[in-house]
Amino acid sequence: MADIIWEDAFCGEGASCYRIGVDREGGSYIAVAGQEAAYLTDTADALRQLIRDIKAGKADHLLAD
């Protein structure tokens, strides 16, 4: 298993907390806080693009009530 450097958890009110991490080989990871052994992984470039897309509003439809 890669040495993952995890960020502090991102938490919403009453929601699950997510953690994002990277490794020294250019991998990126997303996991539910407390369940870091079961992560989704991709490249650091893919994580950068995901963050850019979220900031640009491309996932806003997922937040609709």
C-alpha positions as CSV (number, residue, x, y, z in Angstrom):
1,M,0.0,0.0,0.0
2,A,1.2,3.5,-0.9
3,D,2.1,6.0,1.9
4,I,-0.9,8.2,1.7
5,I,-0.7,11.7,3.0
6,W,-4.3,12.5,4.2
7,E,-5.8,16.0,4.5
8,D,-8.0,16.8,7.4
9,A,-11.6,15.6,6.9
10,F,-14.1,17.7,5.0
11,C,-17.4,17.5,6.9
12,G,-20.9,18.8,6.3
13,E,-23.6,19.3,9.0
14,G,-24.8,15.9,10.0
15,A,-23.2,14.3,7.0
16,S,-20.3,11.9,6.4
17,C,-16.8,13.3,6.4
18,Y,-14.6,12.8,3.4
19,R,-10.8,12.7,3.3
20,I,-8.6,13.5,0.3
21,G,-5.0,12.3,0.1
22,V,-2.0,12.0,-2.2
23,D,1.1,9.9,-2.4
24,R,4.6,10.6,-3.5
25,E,4.1,8.6,-6.8
26,G,1.4,11.0,-8.1
27,G,-1.7,9.1,-6.9
28,S,-4.7,10.7,-5.3
29,Y,-7.2,9.2,-2.9
30,I,-10.7,9.9,-1.6
31,A,-12.2,8.0,1.4
32,V,-14.9,8.3,4.0
33,A,-13.2,9.5,7.3
34,G,-12.6,6.4,9.4
35,Q,-12.7,4.1,6.4
36,E,-9.4,5.1,4.7
37,A,-8.6,1.5,3.9
38,A,-11.5,1.5,1.4
39,Y,-10.5,4.4,-0.9
40,L,-11.1,5.5,-4.5
41,T,-7.9,6.2,-6.3
42,D,-6.8,8.0,-9.5
43,T,-4.0,10.3,-10.6
44,A,-3.2,13.6,-9.0
45,D,-4.2,15.2,-12.3
46,A,-7.6,13.6,-12.1
47,L,-8.0,15.0,-8.6
48,R,-7.0,18.5,-9.8
49,Q,-9.6,18.3,-12.6
50,L,-12.3,17.0,-10.2
51,I,-11.7,20.0,-7.9
52,R,-11.7,22.4,-10.8
53,D,-15.0,21.0,-12.1
54,I,-16.7,21.1,-8.6
55,K,-15.5,24.7,-8.1
56,A,-16.9,25.6,-11.6
57,G,-20.3,24.3,-10.5
58,K,-20.4,21.2,-12.7
59,A,-21.7,19.1,-9.8
60,D,-24.2,21.5,-8.4
61,H,-27.1,19.4,-9.8
62,L,-26.1,16.7,-7.2
63,L,-26.9,19.1,-4.4
64,A,-30.5,19.9,-5.5
65,D,-33.2,19.0,-3.0
